[in-house]
Amino acid sequence: MLAGPIFTREALTSPRQLRHYLIRSGYVAALFVLMYTASQATFGWQQVRNIGDIARFGSLVFQMFSLVQLLLVLFFALLFAAGNVAQEKDRKTLILLLMTDLSDRELVLGKLCSSLLIVGVLLMASLPVFCMAHLLGGVTLNQIAWSWGICATTAVAAGSWGTFVAYWRDKTFQTLAISVLGVVIFIGLLELVSALGATSNTAQYVALLNPFRALLNVLAPLSDKGLGPSLQQAALTNVAGMLALAVLINFATVFRLRIWNPPRAIYQAATETEKGDADQAETAVRRAKTRNVWHNPVVWREICTRAYGRKIFVIKFVYLAIAFFLWWAVVRNADQGSQVLGMVSPAGFVFLGLSLLSLVLINAQAVTALTSERDAKTLELLMVTEITAKEFIFGKIGGVYYNTKELLLVPLLIAGYLLGIGVLNGEQFAYLFIGFLALTIFVSMLGLHSSLSFENSRSAIANSLGTIFFLFIGVFIFMMLLVEARSSFFLQFQSFVLFIGVGSIALYASLTHKNPSVALTIAAGALPFLTFYSITEFLLEGTLGVCFAICVGYGFATVAMLIPAISEFDVALGRTTMDQN
């Protein structure tokens, strides 16, 4: 009743789609695959009869499920909420919604609840799997309930923030970038408060607004030995704080909805239409002042115009600020001999965190570079011009790298700094440089490939960013289980073979959605295995093997996506002459 007809329509139509059931069952199946992989990495093929070992395994599985689920709901709630409204703006249908008798509350809460519907369904479907971890031992129902509550309220708060930004900004890339950076800044500020007031009770409770810190308190309630907040206090603080934050954000969105929308450009266009003949002549003279267009007009438009809005510099400034504070807080104040998560040094953690953030933003820039053309009805116009597919694709890639050059340079500058102070040698820096560039080329091409494969912009954005996110999640799970197992490579591969196989199938479904090919099939099968090999080689302190595996795996996948895209528009857009006839 509060959300209105927008949510009612989504709730009635979503269960009619086969995709709804596939996602729900696929998520539960993925949790069972993760449980099986963890059991193989922990026990192998030996028979376990010790109840204590089974209880410790149940605790490990619960920790993995909780961390992975929190990451999933935070990312996809943010992505779905922001993309849902951004698509309405790109297609110019939000103006039609504003012209109806829907209230501001119904517009805001309806879009929010519609975006969070699938997230809520997945959370409910995961409850029986979490209860199975309770049957193994080592986990209480109280911990499961609070973990689920933290995930649910975090999803509501993240979705509210994504909706707020989407109604505020007009460009899809700005919406996605500001949404992601806002979450990073929020968590960073909470950690800064915790660091500055480590001995203060108020600072400890403020820091618990960070869902990851609150969840870690739930996962290990006895780690503080009674010195910190209890499990109930930590979880209740986070749940109440997230709900209060969501209410405030939604109230602000409802209040500012019709101030932000329709955008200013609509009023300017209407004003120009109503001008007299003299004003029209003056406008014609003013518009006669043109600029020289380059040989490739696509890359000229990406670089020399405000194709992605006027506030793009704000996103770059926020990213640079995050990079500076990470470098100051971790590199300058941490012991370089320590290990973050038992895997990488603090300096490496800074480079890793900024690199992952850069890859996500570059991918978002790439996928929205083409979805914005489709939603604005300009892609069909480009197809009937003299612009070739090669000029179009390489022009878009050039624009992506120009608009995200700061995101490319900052991690490399940090790597250069580490080379200068002796943390890295010349060989390691060269491998790091080459591997990072290979990954950036892959994520940019993946964004364009997804936008060409999926006609629906929201599906293209979710598929592209979701693929990058699941690759990162897979890497995190791999590293955590490999550190836990500490066995030989052959035994590790036996343990992870099912996990790698499922990842290959999912990657195959994503890459070959419209245009299946032998090359993409090989890339989908080889990429998870080579990623697994590079992780194990990294943990064994390898260098050349890691770089070689990354360049071969991700480089081949990039070429497999690039060649069909630059051959013809007809092939790239997933259509053929037979389809048109």
C-alpha positions, 0 to 999 in steps of 0.5 A, a space after each residue: 500500500 505504501 509503495 503503490 501501483 509501481 511495486 504492485 505491477 512488479 510483484 505481479 509480473 516478475 513471478 511470470 518470468 522463467 528468469 525469476 525462478 532460475 535466479 532463485 534456484 541458481 542462487 541456492 545451488 551456488 551456495 551448495 556448490 560453495 559449501 561442497 567446495 569448502 568441504 573438499 578444500 577443508 577435508 578432501 576425500 577423507 571421512 570425518 567422524 569428529 564432531 568438533 571438526 564438523 562444528 568448525 566446518 559449520 562455522 567456516 561455512 556460515 562465515 563464508 555464506 554471510 560475507 558473500 551474501 552481504 557483498 551480494 546484497 550491498 552491490 546488487 541492491 545498489 545496482 538495481 535501484 540506481 539502474 531502475 530509475 536511470 533507465 526511466 530517465 534515459 528512455 524519457 519515460 520518467 516524465 510520463 510518470 511525473 505527469 500521472 497522479 502518482 504521488 512523490 512517495 509512490 514514485 520513490 518507494 515504488 521504484 525502491 521496492 521494485 528494485 529490491 524485490 529480487 534481492 528480498 526473494 534471494 534473502 528469503 531463499 537463502 534462509 534454509 541453507 543457513 539453517 543447514 549450517 546450524 545443523 552442522 554445529 558451531 553456529 547459533 540461530 541467534 547468529 543466523 537471525 542477526 546476520 540475515 537482519 544485517 543483510 536485509 537492512 543493508 540492502 534497504 539502505 543501499 537501495 535507498 542511496 541508489 534511488 536517491 542518486 538516480 533521481 538526482 543525476 541525469 546521466 547513467 554513468 554519473 549515477 552508477 559512479 556516485 552510488 559506488 563511490 558514496 558507499 566507499 566514502 561512507 564505509 571509509 568515514 566510519 572506519 576513520 571515526 573508529 580509528 580516531 576514537 578507538 577508546 571511545 564507546 561512542 566511536 565504537 558504536 558509530 563504527 558499527 554502522 559499517 555492516 561489515 564490522 557489525 557482521 564480523 562481530 556477529 560471526 565471532 562474538 567472543 573475539 573481543 573477550 567481553 571488551 567490546 559490544 555484545 553480539 546483540 548490541 552490535 547487530 541491533 546498532 547496525 540494523 537500527 542505524 541502517 533503517 534510520 539512514 534509509 528513512 532519512 534518504 527516502 524522505 530527502 528523495 521524496 522532498 526533492 523529487 520534483 525539484 530535480 525532475 524533469 531536468 533543466 534541459 527540458 525547460 530550456 528546450 521549451 523556452 527556445 521553442 517559444 521564442 520569436 522570429 528575432 530570437 530564432 535568428 539569433 539562435 541560428 547565428 549562434 548555432 552556426 559557430 561550429 567546431 572542427 570534428 576529427 576524422 573519427 567523429 565518435 571519439 571526438 564526441 566522447 572526448 570533446 563534448 559533455 557526453 557524460 554530463 557536466 559533473 564528471 570532474 566531481 567523480 574524479 575528484 572523489 576518487 582521488 580523495 579516496 586514493 589519498 586517504 587510503 594511501 595515508 591511512 594504510 601505507 603511512 600508518 601500517 606495519 609493512 610486515 603485517 598481512 591484510 586478511 593474511 594474504 597481502 601487505 598493506 601497500 598491496 592492499 591499497 593498490 588492490 582496493 583502488 584497482 578493483 574500484 577503477 575496474 568497476 568504474 571503467 566497466 560502468 563507463 564502457 557499458 553506459 557509453 553504448 546503452 545511452 546511445 540506444 536509449 536516446 534512439 541515436 544508435 540506429 542513426 549512427 548505423 545509417 551513417 558512413 561510420 564503420 563498426 571499427 571506427 565506432 568500437 575503437 572510438 568508444 574504447 578511446 573515449 572510455 580510456 580518456 574519460 577514466 585516465 585518472 582511474 588508470 594512472 592512480 594505481 600505476 602511480 602507487 605501483 611506481 611509488 612502491 618501486 621507488 621505496 623498494 617494496 617492488 623490484 623492476 621485474 615485479 613492477 613490469 608484471 604488475 603494470 602489464 597485468 593491470 593494463 590487460 584487466 582494464 582492456 578486458 573490463 572495457 571490452 566486456 562493457 561494450 560486449 554486454 551492451 551490444 548483447 543485451 537490448 535492455 539497458 538495465 540487463 546490460 548494466 547488470 550483466 556487465 557489472 555483475 560479471 566483474 563483481 562475481 569474478 572478484 567474489 570468486 577470487 576472494 573465495 579462492 584466496 580465503 579457502 586456499 589459505 585455509 587449506 594450505 595443500 598442494 596445487 593438485 589437491 587444491 585443483 581437485 577441490 575447486 574443480 566443481 566451483 571452476 566448472 560452475 563459473 565457466 558455465 555462468 561465464 559462457 551464458 553471459 558471454 554468448 547470450 546473443 552471439 555464441 562462438 567457438 572463441 567465446 566458448 573457449 574463453 569461458 572455459 579457460 578463464 576461470 581455470 587460468 584465474 585459479 592458476 594465477 591465484 595459487 601462483 601468487 600465493 606461492 610468490 610467483 611473478 611471471 606465471 601470474 602475469 602470463 596467466 592473466 594476459 593469456 586468459 583475459 587477453 584471449 577473452 578480450 579478442 574473442 569479444 572484440 573481433 565480432 564487434 568490429 566486423 559489422 554492426 549487424 553481427 555486433 548487435 546480434 542481428 542477421 539479414 535473415 532476422 530482418 527479413 
